[in-house]
């Protein structure tokens, strides 16, 4: 990526696309299941904590100007730790990317293509993503930057268009199952901010590294606003939504939009937009996996290995037997993996690296 550095707005869009991709599937339903009527209060609460964590990441990485977490891990523990952490991140990206890919394609199959094999739908995504990733990295970033405003505006439109269907009584009692569930147990909902992962890789790829703080804080604030909008749509529209076997909750909300007899069935337009944003998400997963591997192996040209990582994503997405398994992995396993790698493992590594750096400076 060294020859394809991107500006502040493009960097923010990369972080946002992770949150958006997750919100299209089971994330809203899982948050409602956990927090019930207190979900909006909880998201506002964890959003503040996520912004604070983003600021902490900025402060910890500030001492290692122009380096990402892979470089920092090499400083801390040599090539062994660098390669080990690289494998962990590649495994994480492959796991999350493949699960979301499978779930999204399973949902598309159920809604529109019940007679089509899910393998074929996944393959179409993979082919498209390989073509995109084989181009210059900058083109993928610019595409994401252009699509993010469209997705954001469509979500605002979805919110406004369904105001007549809202019942704000569903946000009461405001503390849901109580203070403990909202503020203590609810801390686990920090996993909603999966875009925090990319903050660990942004500094070397920014045109203006001095804007890293702005990127970190702004991207998480915008992610929080987006989450609040999407969660509000589902909460206010669907009574006891989490108790029914529903897929793509935002797609279900789009089906309620009507403007007379002419503008109906707009959910297809939303689905087209979500197709694009999901392709951008998969492109980012593959590109960052490739770049991590490139650092681990000191490869000069990473383009030849793009198809390998695409096939890895494809193969991993086919491992679960059915939609129920992938839904379980996304809703119940992914949150723990996310918290463990993004917050605990990576945060601890940065803290230890800073301690080592200070000891080296103190020692002369």
C-alpha positions in Angstrom: 0.0 0.0 0.0 3.0 2.3 0.3 2.5 3.6 -3.2 -1.3 4.0 -2.7 -1.7 6.2 0.4 -5.1 7.7 1.0 -6.5 10.9 2.5 -8.4 11.4 5.7 -11.9 11.0 4.2 -10.9 7.8 2.4 -9.4 6.3 5.6 -12.6 7.1 7.5 -14.7 5.4 4.9 -12.6 2.2 5.3 -13.4 2.1 9.0 -17.1 2.8 8.4 -17.6 0.0 5.9 -16.8 -2.6 8.5 -19.6 -1.4 10.8 -22.0 -1.0 7.9 -21.4 -4.6 6.6 -22.1 -6.1 10.0 -25.2 -4.0 10.5 -26.8 -5.5 7.4 -27.0 -9.0 8.9 -27.7 -10.1 12.5 -26.0 -7.3 14.4 -29.2 -5.3 15.0 -31.2 -8.4 16.0 -28.4 -9.6 18.4 -28.2 -6.2 20.1 -31.9 -6.1 20.6 -31.9 -9.6 22.0 -29.2 -8.6 24.5 -30.5 -5.2 25.6 -34.2 -5.2 24.6 -35.7 -1.7 25.2 -32.4 -0.4 26.6 -30.5 -0.9 23.3 -30.4 2.7 22.3 -29.0 3.8 25.7 -26.5 0.9 25.6 -25.3 1.8 22.1 -24.8 5.5 23.2 -22.9 4.2 26.2 -20.6 1.8 24.4 -20.1 4.4 21.6 -18.5 6.7 24.2 -16.2 3.9 25.3 -15.4 3.0 21.7 -14.3 6.7 21.0 -12.2 6.6 24.2 -10.6 3.4 23.0 -9.9 4.8 19.6 -8.2 7.8 21.3 -6.1 5.3 23.4 -5.0 3.5 20.2 -4.0 6.9 18.7 -2.0 7.7 21.9 -0.3 4.3 22.0 0.6 4.3 18.3 1.8 7.9 18.4 5.1 6.7 19.7 5.6 4.5 16.7 5.1 7.1 13.9 4.5 5.6 10.5 4.2 2.0 11.8 1.3 -0.4 12.0 0.7 -3.0 14.6 2.7 -5.6 12.7 5.8 -3.4 12.7 5.2 -2.7 16.4 4.9 -6.4 17.2 8.3 -7.0 15.6 9.8 -4.3 17.8 8.3 -5.9 20.8 9.0 -9.6 20.1 11.0 -9.9 17.0 10.0 -11.7 13.8 8.4 -14.6 15.7 5.8 -12.3 17.3 5.4 -10.4 14.0 4.6 -13.6 12.1 2.4 -15.0 14.9 0.4 -11.8 15.2 0.2 -11.7 11.4 -1.3 -15.2 11.3 -3.8 -14.2 14.0 -5.0 -11.2 12.1 -5.2 -13.1 8.8 -7.2 -15.9 10.5 -9.5 -13.2 12.1 -10.1 -11.5 8.8 -10.7 -14.8 7.0 -13.1 -16.0 9.7 -15.2 -12.8 9.9 -15.1 -12.2 6.1 -16.2 -15.8 5.3 -19.0 -15.9 7.9 -20.5 -12.6 6.8 -20.1 -13.7 3.1 -21.9 -16.9 3.7 -24.7 -15.3 5.8 -25.3 -12.5 3.3 -25.4 -15.0 0.4 -27.7 -17.3 2.3 -30.0 -14.4 3.0 -30.0 -13.4 -0.7 -30.8 -17.0 -1.6 -33.7 -17.2 0.7 -35.2 -13.8 -0.4 -34.6 -13.9 -4.1 -32.9 -17.1 -5.4 -34.4 -20.0 -3.5 -33.6 -22.4 -6.4 -30.0 -21.3 -6.7 -27.1 -23.0 -4.9 -25.5 -20.7 -2.4 -22.1 -21.8 -3.7 -22.8 -20.2 -7.0 -23.9 -16.9 -5.3 -20.7 -16.9 -3.2 -18.6 -17.6 -6.2 -20.0 -14.6 -8.1 -19.0 -12.4 -5.2 -15.5 -13.9 -5.1 -15.0 -13.4 -8.8 -16.1 -9.7 -8.6 -13.8 -9.1 -5.5 -10.8 -10.7 -7.2 -11.2 -8.4 -10.2 -11.4 -5.4 -7.9 -8.5 -6.4 -5.7 -6.3 -7.2 -8.7 -6.5 -3.5 -9.7 -4.6 -0.8 -7.9 -5.4 -0.6 -4.1 -6.3 3.0 -4.5 -9.2 2.2 -6.8 -10.8 0.0 -4.1 -10.5 2.7 -1.5 -12.0 5.3 -3.9 -14.9 3.0 -4.7 -15.6 2.6 -1.0 -15.3 6.3 -0.4 -17.9 6.9 -3.1 -20.4 4.3 -1.9 -20.3 5.2 1.8 -22.3 8.4 1.3 -24.9 6.5 -0.8 -25.4 3.9 1.9 -25.6 6.5 4.7 -28.2 8.6 2.8 -30.2 5.4 2.0 -30.2 4.6 5.7 -31.4 8.1 6.6 -34.1 7.8 3.9 -35.1 4.4 5.4 -35.4 6.0 8.8 -37.4 9.0 7.7 -39.7 7.0 5.4 -40.7 4.7 8.2 -41.5 7.3 10.8 -45.2 6.6 10.3 -44.5 3.0 11.3 -42.5 3.8 14.4 -43.7 3.2 18.0 -41.4 4.9 20.4 -43.1 3.2 23.3 -40.8 0.2 22.5 -37.8 2.0 24.0 -39.4 1.8 27.5 -38.5 0.8 30.1 -35.4 2.7 29.2 -33.1 0.5 31.3 -34.5 -2.7 29.8 -33.5 -5.6 32.1 -31.8 -3.2 34.5 -28.6 -1.2 35.1 -26.3 -4.3 35.3 -27.4 -5.6 31.9 -27.2 -2.2 30.3 -23.9 -1.0 31.6 -22.0 -4.0 32.8 -23.0 -7.0 30.7 -23.7 -4.6 27.9 -20.0 -3.7 27.7 -19.7 -6.7 25.4 -21.5 -4.8 22.7 -18.2 -3.0 22.0 -17.8 -5.7 19.4 -20.2 -3.7 17.3 -17.3 -1.4 16.4 -15.4 -3.9 14.3 -13.9 -1.1 12.3 -11.5 -0.4 15.2 -9.4 -3.2 13.7 -8.3 -1.0 10.8 -7.0 1.7 13.0 -4.1 -0.6 13.8 -3.1 -0.6 10.1 -3.8 3.0 9.0 -0.8 5.1 10.1 1.7 3.9 7.4 -0.9 4.3 4.7 -2.1 7.9 5.4 -1.0 10.7 3.1 -0.9 12.9 6.2 0.0 10.7 9.2 -0.7 13.7 11.5 -4.4 13.3 10.7 -4.5 9.8 12.3 -6.2 11.2 15.5 -8.9 12.8 13.4 -9.4 9.6 11.4 -9.7 7.5 14.6 -12.1 9.7 16.4 -14.3 10.8 13.5 -14.7 7.3 12.0 -15.9 5.8 15.4 -18.3 8.7 16.0 -19.8 8.3 12.5 -20.0 4.5 13.1 -21.9 5.2 16.4 -24.3 7.5 14.6 -24.9 4.9 11.9 -25.5 2.2 14.5 -28.0 4.4 16.4 -30.0 5.0 13.3 -30.1 1.4 12.2 -30.9 0.1 15.7 -33.6 2.7 16.1 -35.3 1.6 12.9 -35.5 -2.0 14.0 -36.5 -1.3 17.6 -39.3 1.2 16.8 -40.7 -0.9 13.9 -40.8 -4.5 15.1 -42.4 -5.5 18.3 -40.6 -8.5 19.8 -38.5 -8.7 16.7 -35.9 -10.9 18.2 -38.4 -13.7 18.9 -39.2 -14.4 15.3 -37.1 -16.2 12.7 -36.4 -13.1 10.5 -33.4 -12.4 8.3 -31.9 -9.1 7.1 -33.9 -6.9 9.6 -33.2 -3.7 7.6 -34.4 -5.4 4.4 -37.6 -6.1 6.3 -37.9 -2.5 7.2 -37.4 -1.4 3.6 -40.4 -3.5 2.6 -42.7 -1.1 4.5 -41.7 2.0 2.4 -44.5 3.2 0.1 -45.1 6.5 -1.7 -48.4 6.0 -3.5 -49.0 3.3 -6.0 -45.9 4.1 -8.1 -43.0 4.0 -5.6 -43.3 0.6 -4.1 -41.0 -2.4 -3.5 -38.0 -0.2 -2.9 -36.3 -2.9 -1.0 -34.6 -4.1 -4.3 -32.9 -0.7 -4.5 -31.6 -1.0 -1.0 -30.4 -4.5 -1.7 -28.4 -3.3 -4.7 -26.7 -0.7 -2.6 -25.9 -3.3 0.1 -24.5 -5.6 -2.6 -22.0 -2.8 -3.5 -21.0 -2.1 0.1 -20.6 -5.8 0.8 -18.3 -6.2 -2.2 -16.2 -3.2 -0.8 -16.1 -4.9 2.6 -14.8 -8.2 1.1 -12.2 -6.3 -0.9 -10.9 -4.7 2.2 -10.7 -8.0 4.0 -8.7 -9.5 1.1 -6.4 -6.5 0.6 -5.5 -6.2 4.3 -4.9 -10.0 4.5 -2.6 -9.8 1.5 -0.7 -6.8 2.9 -0.2 -8.5 6.3 1.1 -11.6 4.5 3.3 -9.4 2.4 4.9 -7.9 5.5 5.4 -11.3 7.1 7.2 -12.7 4.0 8.8 -9.5 2.6 7.1 -10.1 -0.8 7.7 -7.4 -3.4 4.6 -7.9 -5.4 1.4 -9.0 -3.7 -1.0 -9.1 -6.6 -0.2 -12.8 -7.6 -1.4 -14.0 -4.1 -4.8 -12.1 -4.3 -6.6 -15.2 -5.8 -5.1 -17.4 -3.1 -6.7 -15.3 -0.3 -10.0 -15.0 -2.3 -10.1 -18.8 -2.6 -9.3 -19.1 1.1 -12.3 -16.9 1.8 -14.4 -18.9 -0.6 -13.4 -22.3 0.9 -13.8 -21.1 4.5 -17.3 -19.8 3.8 -18.4 -23.2 2.6 -17.3 -25.1 5.8 -20.5 -24.4 7.9 -23.2 -26.9 7.0 -26.1 -24.5 6.8 -27.5 -21.0 7.6 -28.2 -21.9 11.2 -24.5 -22.7 11.8 -23.2 -19.5 10.2 -25.8 -17.4 12.1 -24.6 -19.0 15.3 -21.0 -18.2 14.4 -21.8 -14.6 13.5 -24.1 -13.8 16.4 -22.5 -15.9 19.3 -18.9 -16.6 18.4 -17.8 -13.5 16.5 -18.4 -11.1 19.4 -16.0 -13.0 21.7 -13.4 -13.2 18.9 -13.7 -9.5 18.2 -13.3 -8.4 21.8 -10.4 -10.8 22.3 -8.4 -9.7 19.3 -9.2 -6.0 18.8 -9.5 -4.9 22.4 -7.6 -7.4 24.6 -4.8 -8.8 22.4 -4.0 -5.7 20.3 -4.5 -3.3 23.1 -2.2 -5.3 25.4 0.5 -5.5 22.7 0.5 -1.7 22.2 0.8 -1.1 25.9 3.7 -3.5 26.3 5.4 -2.0 23.3 5.1 1.4 24.8 6.5 0.2 28.1 9.5 -1.4 26.3 10.1 1.8 24.4 10.1 4.0 27.5 12.5 1.6 29.2 14.9 1.8 26.2 14.7 5.6 26.3 15.2 5.7 30.1 18.2 3.4 29.7 19.9 5.8 27.4 
